[in-house]
């Protein structure tokens, strides 16, 4: 089953893991050193046990107390190594996971917007948590542990060979069989694990959506439907886990059965040699301990198979997050204030779409003006915002950003700016095909040749502050939310932005700016959260403001007061920012110099 996922080659996954390991070298090296120390202590304990028993049975001269002391010291060393391993895992391990999560999240935030919607947020969170943990654990613990496992195997084999060469050869002779079985095991187990991880992501996706839309679920009495949906996904997960478990149990039963038979053979071999007085009691004990220490690494090597399966699957899932390319031209490119945005015969159709969402749209959001963007639901207002924010790019035409100097130098030769007030796209779009003979065409041609006019890119997004529709507050204090707009803003600047957004109520709260909000502004009304979000956007030093139904939760009086503060200076003149209001509210029209009506498709 493909599950819609890509399948990377093993070599590509190994290269990715090698690159990821470079950021976790310290923990890996420390764990490797502790593993080798544990091997040395373990083999020394076998040797000390043999000597202690031989002294106790009077087969060797020496002080029994001294050898018991040596055993006690070695046990303390082993205890100290175990504590050190736990300390490194809990301290450096968490740090390594945090670092990888930060790197992946930073990559996701720098990727192109288009294509991100193909993955469920629950699936992405699942990968950032469980898959990152799997990769980091393998690189910092499992892989360094493999070195100590191999060292233990070689050391125990050499020691056993000194006591009984034939038994050592017989014990190791079964290893090629295990390697062959492990190869077959890995291929099947990798597919089963991929299926389980896919189902696990789907379950987390259902849980994420249920928590996010809890109010809607309760009011629509849809809890039984959600529960049934969750039960279906969980049933699929359980079925796949059961299938993987059955395969794993049967495989381990075969392998462990072989190890048990091998240990029984070694025990009988030693018992007969002890009966024939060809080895001592101490050597018999050491022989069994060494067989166990050879089989132990062999068991660990077979257990590496599922570990490799898990990390290859996790790495492949994390690699899939990297398939969306980063945004080009993402370095901030601030423009000279004030700025305007201009649409030049813009057409946009979503990939695999059947119709143009925006068709031959030309309009000038002039610097320092306020424009109302109106249209029926589905007319393309949301797509227009994405075009203005360079989240998507026109199929044809251009979205240009330009400074006031460009507009002033061209306005003398263009009648477009004079006639743009209350311009109606639905009326003007019919003449777009003859634009080469219009005054606007002259404006467009001259603007494109100006050094202050540039195609809108991700780098120009720093010139725009955007207030999306709905509640967009984060959990934390109101101050934390506001500082997202400007991390260096002072308290006086925060209060000024709140005042402009009609959010002075914040200062009347018991904790003021330090009032704690729950997820999505829990504890505040929709209107209060919306005004705080507007204040947050206004704190950004950006010359262009885009408001997407930003006053939809406000009562008419508060809405007019906010628009009056936002769109006018104290002297009654228009403020210097370019404001674009996507709205259905008629009150907004009274404050705008231009109106863009987008017709239904």
N, C-alpha and C positions, 0 to 999 in steps of 0.2 A: 504493500500500500504506500502510495507516494504522499498522501495528505497534502498535496500542493506545495511541498517543500522541494528545495533544490538539493542535489546530492553532490557534494564536493569530493574530489579525489583524496585518497589518503595522504598523498604527498602534500597537497595544498593544506590539509588540516594540520599536518606535522609542521609545516612552515609557519602557520598561524600560531600554533602552540609554542613554537620556538621563540617567536616574536613576543608572545605574551609572557614567556618565562623570563625574559630579560628584565622585566620589572619586578620580579620576585626572587632574585638571585640570593639575597641575604638570607631569607627564611629557608630557601632550599639548601643552601650551603650549611647553615647551622643544623638543620634536620639531618643532612647527610653525615656531618661530623658526629652528631649524637648517635646516629644509627651505627656507625662504625665503632664508636666507643661501646655501645651496647653489645655488639658482636664480640669484641675483645673481652668484655666482662663475662659474657655468657660462656665462652670457651674456657676462660680462666676458672669459672665455677665448676665446669666439668672436670678439669684437671685437679682442682682443689678437692672436689668430692672424692675422686679416685684416690688421692693421696691420704685423705682423712680416713676412708674406709680401710685402706691397706694398713695404716698405722693402728686403727682400732682392732683389726683382726690379727695383729702382730706379724704381718707379712712384710712390714717395712719399719725401720727404726725411725723414731721421731717423737716430737711432743704433740700429743693429741690436742692439748689446749691451744697450742700455737696454730695448728691447722684449723681448728674450729674458729679461732679468731680471724684467720684468713678468710674463711667462708663468710663470717659475719661482715667483714669489711667489704667483700665483693657484693654481698646483698645490699649493703648501704649504698654502694656506688650505683647499683642497678636502680635503687629507689630514687637516688638523686637525678639520674638520667631521665627517669619517667616524669619526675616533677618538671624538669627543664623542658621536656617535650610539650607538656601541657601548657606551660607558660608561653612558649613560643607560638603554639597553635592559637591560644586565646588572645594574645597581644598582636603579634605580627600577622597572624592569619586574618583577623578582622581588618587590619589596616590594608592588607593586600586585596581583600574583597572590596573594600570601600574604594580603593584606587581604581580597580578595574571598572566598577560601576560608574564612577565619575567620568572615566575616559569614554565609556560607551554612551553615557547620557550626553556628554558634550558632543560626541559624534552625531547622535540622533538630532540634537538641536541645531546642528550645522548642516543637516541634510536638506535637500530640496523638499518643499512641502508636498508637491504632487507625488503620489506613490505611497506616502506614509499612511494614508487612510486604508490601505489594503490590509494592514495588520491591526488586530484588536489590541486595545490598550492593556487588557488583562494578559494577553499573550506576551506582550513586550515586557510587562512587569515580571511575569513568570520567568522569562529568560534572564532578565537583569538580576533576579534573586537566585533561583535554583541553579541555572546553568553557570552563572558566574561562580557560585559556591563550588560546583562540581569541578570546574576548570582550575580554580585556585587550589583546592584541596589536592588535586592530582599533581599539579606542578610543584607544590611546596611540601607535600607529605608523601604521597604515593610514589612519585618518581624518585625522590631522594631515598625513600625506603627500599626501593629496588636495589640500590647499590649495596645497602647493608644486607639485604636478602642474599644477593649473589656472593658477598663476602662470607656470610655465614655458611652458605652451601660449600664453598671452596675450602674454608677452614675446617668445617666438620668432616668433609670428605678426606682431607689430608690427615687429620687426627685419627679417623676410623681406619684409614689405610695402614697407618703405623701399627694399629692393634690387630686388624684382620683385613688383609688386602682383598681376599675373595668376597667377603661380605660387602665391602665398600663398592666393589665393581658391580655386584648383583644389585645393590640398592640404587645405584645411579643408572643402571642399564635400562630401567623402565622410563627414564625421562623422555626419550624421543617419542614414545607413545603418547605421553601427556601433551607434548608440543603439537603433535598432529591433531589430537582431539581438541586442543585449545583453538587451533586455526578454524576448525569446523564450527566450534562453539561461538567464536567471535562473529562470524558472518551472520549466523542466525540471530544471535543475541542483539546485534546492532539494530536489526530491523524491528525486533520486538520492543526494544527500548525506545526507538524513535516513535513508534505507535503510542506507547505509554505517555511519553512527554507531550505529544500532540494532544492527546485526550486531557492530560493534566492542564494544559493551557486553555482548552475550551471550558473546563470546569471553572477555572479562575476567571475567565471572561464572563461567565454567567454570574458568578459571585460579585464581581466588580460592578457590573451593570445593575444588579439588584440593590446593592448598597447605594450607588449613585442616584437611583431613581426610586428610592424607598417611599417617598411621599406619593408619587404617582401610582405606585403599585398598591398602596393602602387605599387611596381614594378611588381607584378603579376596581377594587376588590379582586385584583389580579394575582394575589399571593398563591392560590392553588395552581394557576397556570405556570408561574415562575418555578414553583416547587416541582411540578411535573417535568418542566424543561431541565431543571437541575438534576432531577433523578435520572432522566434519560442519559445525560452526559456522564453522570457518575456511574451508571450501569455499564456504559461503554468502557469507562476507565477501569472499573473493577474487572470486566471481562478480559481486557488486555493485560492487566496486572496479573490476573490468574493464569493466563496463557504463558506469560513470561516466567512466572513463578514455577509452574509445572515443568517447563523446559529447564529452568535453573536447578530445580531439585533433582530431576532425573540425571542431569549432567553431573551434579556434585555427588550424587549417590554412586555413580559409576567410578568417579575419580577417587572419592574417599574409600570406596570398597577396595580399590587397588592399593591404596596406602595402608589400609588396615591389614590386608593380606601380607604386604611387605613387612610391616612391623611384627606380625605374628611369626613370619619366617625368621626374622632377625632374633626374636625372643627364643625360639626353639633352637636356633643355631647356637646362641650363647649358652642356653641351658645345657645342651649336650656337651659343649666344650668345658663348661664349669664342672659338669659331672665327670668328665675325663681328666680333670685337673690340668687342663692346658691353659686356662686363664684364671686370674684371681677374682675374688668378689668385687674388688674395686674396678678391675678391668671389665667385668660383666656389667656393672652399673654404668661405667663410662661408655661401654659399647651401646647399651640401650639409649643412653642420653644422646649419643652422637647420631644414632639412626633417627631419633626423633628430630634432632637439629638438622639433619639432611632432608627428612621428609617435611619438616616445617617450612623451610624455604621453597621446597617443591610445591607444597600447598599454596604458599603465598604467590608463587609464580602462576599457578592456575587461577588464583583469585585476581591476579592482575588482568586476566582476560575480561571479566565484567567491568573492571575499573577502566580499561582502555576503551571498552564499548561505551561506557558512560561518558567519558571525557570527549571521545570523538563525536558522539551525538550532541553533547552540550556545545562543543566548539563549533560544530557545523551550524547549530541553531543561532549562535552568536554571530557567526560569519554571515548568515542570511540578513542580519540587521545592517550589515555594511554594504548591501547590494545597491541601496539608493545612493547616488552620487551626492557629494556636497554641493551647496549652492555656489555657483561661480560669482566672482566679483563681490565677495562678501565683506571685504575690508571697508570700514566706515568711510563714506565720502560725503562729508558735510558740504552743503551749498550755502552761498551767500544769502542772508535773509533780506526780505521775505521771499518765499518760493511759491511757485505755482506748478500745477500738474496739467498736462495736456494730452488728450486722446486724439490720435491722428489716424482716422479711418480704421479703428480697431475692430477686429473680428476674433472671436474665441470660440473654440469647440473643444470640449473635453475629449481626451483620448478614448477612442472607441465609441464616441458619441454619434448620434444620428442627426443632430441639428446644431446650428450655431446658437450658443447661449447669448452672445453679444455679436451684433452684426453691423459692420461699417459704422461704428460709433465715433463721432468727432465732437469734442467739447473741450473748453478751456476753463479749468478751475484757476481763475486769475489770482495772483498774489494779493493777499490782504482782503480777499472777499469771502463771503459766506455763501455756500451753495447748498440748496436742498435737493437731494436725489430722491425721486419718488417713482413709484411703479407698483403694479400689482404683484402679489406673491408669485414667485416663479419667473418674474420678468428678467432676472439676471442681476439684481442689486448685490447679492452676496458675491457673485463672480466678479462684478465690477470692483468691489473692494479688494478682492484677491489680486486683480490686475494692478490696481493702484499701489498695493503693498509689494508687488513683484513676487508674490507667492506662486503665481502662474504667469505665463508670458503669452502675448497675443499669437494667435495662429497666423494673422497677418496684421499689418499696421504697426503703430508704435505708441507706447506710453512714454511721454517725455516729462522730465522734471527740469525746471528752469528757474533762474533767479529774477528778482525785480528789475535788474538792469537790462535783461533781455527784453522783458515786456515793455519797458519804457522806450527802448530804442526802436521798437517795432510798431508801437501803437500809433505813431504818427503816420505810418503807411498802411494801416489796417483799420477797416471799419468794423472788424469782427468784435473787438473789445467793446466798442460803443454799443453794439447791438446785442450783446450777450445777455443783458439783463432779462430774466424770465425766459431765457431761451428754452425751446421745447424740442427735445430730440425727436419726438415722434413726428413733428412737422418738418424739421430740417433734414432728417435722415433720407427723405425721399430724393433729395438733390445731391446726395453724397457722391453719386457716380460722376457728376459734372463739376466736381470740386476744383478742377484745375482752372476754371474760369471765375472762381469765387474769391472774395476778399480773404476768406479764411485760408484758402490755398496759398495765397501770397504770404500770409502770416506763418503758416506751417513751414514753407520752404525756407524763409529767412531764419526762423527759429532753429531749425536743424543745423544751420551753418554757424550758429553762434557758439562761442566757446563756453557760454554759461548754460547751454541746453544739452541734456544728456539723456539717453535711454534709461528708463527706470530699472535699477538692478537691486539686488539684496543689499549692496553697499550703501545705496541711497536711502535705505529704510530708516537710518538714523535721523533723517529729517522729518519723520512722521511719528506722531503719537496717536495711538489707536485705542478707542474704547469699544470693545466688542459688545454684542447684544447679550443680555442676561447677567447673572451674578458671576463675577470672575475673581472674587477675593480668595486669598489663600488663608489657610489656618495660621494663626499667629496673632500678633498685636496689630492694631491699626497702623501704628508707626512702621512696623515691618512691611506692611502692604504699601504704604506710601513711598517708602524708601526704594521700592523696586523701580519707581519712576526716576528717582535721582538719589543715588546712595549717599551723596554728600550734602543733601539738603539740610538746612538748619531748621530749628523749631519754628522760627518766624516764617520761613518759606513754606513749611508744612501748613501752618495756620492760614497763610494767605491763599494757598491752593484750596484748602477746605472752604474758606470763605467764598471764593469764586464759584465753587461747585455747590454752594448752598448746603454745606455739610458742617456748619458751625456747631451743630448739636454734639459733635465729637468732644468738644472742649467742655461740655456740660456733663459728660459721663463721669462716673466716680473715678475711673482710672485715666480719663482723658485719652491721649494718644497711645497710652500703654494698655488700653482695653483689649482683652484677648477675644478673638473671634474664632469660632469653630470652622470646620471645613465649609467652603463656599459661603463665608460670612455668617455662619450660624450664630444666632443671638441678635442679629440686626434684621430689620425689614428689608424687602427687596429694594424699596426706594432709597433707604439709607446706604445699602451696599452699593447701589448704582452711583450715588453721588460721591462716595469715597473712591470708586473706580475712576470717575471723571477727574477728581482731584489728583489721583495718582498719575494719570496721563498728562495733566497740565504741568506737573513737576518736571517732565522731560523738556530739555531745552531744544525743542523741535519746532520749526516754523509752520508745519502743516498738522492739522488736527482732523482725524476722521472719527466721527461719532456714528455708530451703527445702532439705531434705535436706543440711544443712550438715555432718553428721557421717558421711555415707555412705562416705567413703573412710578412716575411722579404724578401728583395731582396737578391740575391746570395752573393753579397759582404758583406752586413751587417751580413748575416747568418754566413759566414766563420769567420768574425771578432769576433762575439759573441762566436762561438764555440771555437775559439782559446783562448779567454780570459777565458772562462768557464772551458775548459778541460785541460789547460796547465798552469804551473807556469811560472814565468818570466824566469827561467833557462831552460825552454823547456821541463821539465819532467812533467809527468801526475800529476794533482792535487790530493789531498788526499781523496776526496769524491768519493763515488760509484755513478756513473751516469748511469741511464737507460733512453734511448731515444727511445720513440715510434715514428716512423717517416716513411714517404714515400720519404724523401729527400735524394738523393744519397750522397750529400756533407757530411752528418753526418757520413757516413761510414769511411771516412778518419781519423776521430778523435777517433774512437772506437777500442778497442782491441778485442772485441767479437761481434758476430752478431747472433741473435736468429731469425731464419725464422720460422714463424708459418704457416703451410699449411692450405689451405681452407678445410672446413669440407666436 
